[in-house]
Amino acid sequence: MELRIRRNRCAEVALLPRFELNFALVCVKVLLVLLILEAALATTKEFRLQVQVLEQDKENTVSHSCIHDQIIEQRKRPGRKVYSVSAQVYAEPDVFKSRQRRGRVLLDVSERPKRHTDAKQPIRIYLNYDAVGHSSDRDCRNVGDIVKLGEPTGASYSGKPSCNPQGDPPIFGDCWYNCTQDDIAGVDKKHRLRKALEQTADWFRRALSVEPVRGNLRLSGYSACGQDGGVQLPREYVEEGVANADLVLLVTTRPTTGNTLAWAVACERDQWGRAIAGHVNVAPRHLTAEAETLLSATLIHEVTHVLGFDPHAFAHFRDERKKKANSGDRTSYG
Ligand SMILES: *[C@@H]1O[C@H](CO)[C@@H](O)[C@H](O)[C@H]1NC(C)=O
């Protein structure tokens, strides 16, 4: 994957074009440091609870917490799959093609190997909203509906543990949630959701280039994609695949507690460990006009987690030749 920051705030600071790359690199580094810091802080749950309580004290300050690590920990519980693997077909890199031909073709003066960067194209993120409002045990449809948040014990509502948006009592997962008016994704909220996610997909198209999938993106649909019950992939995505896509995001609008605005997780990877499908949840409570800027920033942050900025995904990172970065026989590749 190639990260190309073009039109973000950090790059705009650059006065001369040749400095742009330096600024972009600084920007990426800052992003990485922030994510690593976040991962480190998230390991101490007490600290996070303190932060949430502190943030709730500041009534007019808009803030959000990231529960990504908590989600990943939940996915590692026995009997749960972190993600499934579906092999994809990619165009053969031009570098290999020209190398193969060199041995057989004697007079090949006219053909010049294409520039390596030509192999990469802006990432195509396909957004699917089919699941919005269609999960009866998890989506708020009416005020007073009791829905599942996380995986509370017992098959049906038992009253305990119960939770609410105020975080009082301070229960932030695996509980029965009592829906309020703000938790229902009406027409306005659905419109804001689409707008924000389309902007996010657009941001990534400008910032990130990948080796494009050749033909349809193939998904396995082996189990529900994502977290907290996840989302079932449409059958045609599995049987025929998804055209013009490098990453499919299945969107839900299920409630969250505390100040968690949205969360996201990868659910399928290709044979090289690249994320090809993920689940993004945005809490209807935060789909307001006031939270628009914060929402955009949060969604970019969340999709970055899907794409691999996740301490648990670092082991899947590959170098240019798709060799695992931290495998033992590094010497043979220099
Ligand atoms: C849910 O909240 C409403 C409003 O606060 C309340 O009247 C109702 O009893 C609650 N339902 C449950 C099952 O606790």
The ligand as an SDF file (V2000), in Angstrom:
LIG
                    3D

 14 14  0  0  0  0  0  0  0  0999 V2000
  -36.6190    2.7300   29.2160 C   0  0  0  0  0  0  0  0  0  0  0  0
  -36.5770    4.1340   29.4380 O   0  0  0  0  0  0  0  0  0  0  0  0
  -37.8540    4.7110   29.5710 C   0  0  0  0  0  0  0  0  0  0  0  0
  -37.6710    6.2290   29.6760 C   0  0  0  0  0  0  0  0  0  0  0  0
  -36.6880    6.5720   30.5920 O   0  0  0  0  0  0  0  0  0  0  0  0
  -38.5770    4.1360   30.8020 C   0  0  0  0  0  0  0  0  0  0  0  0
  -39.8540    4.6960   30.9500 O   0  0  0  0  0  0  0  0  0  0  0  0
  -38.6880    2.6360   30.6180 C   0  0  0  0  0  0  0  0  0  0  0  0
  -39.2490    2.0420   31.7670 O   0  0  0  0  0  0  0  0  0  0  0  0
  -37.3170    2.0250   30.3340 C   0  0  0  0  0  0  0  0  0  0  0  0
  -37.5060    0.6220   30.0190 N   0  0  0  0  0  0  0  0  0  0  0  0
  -36.9100   -0.3690   30.6980 C   0  0  0  0  0  0  0  0  0  0  0  0
  -37.2700   -1.7460   30.2710 C   0  0  0  0  0  0  0  0  0  0  0  0
  -36.1640   -0.1670   31.6240 O   0  0  0  0  0  0  0  0  0  0  0  0
  1  2  1  0
  1 10  1  0
  2  3  1  0
  3  4  1  0
  3  6  1  0
  4  5  1  0
  6  7  1  0
  6  8  1  0
  8  9  1  0
  8 10  1  0
 10 11  1  0
 11 12  1  0
 12 13  1  0
 12 14  2  0
M  END
$$$$
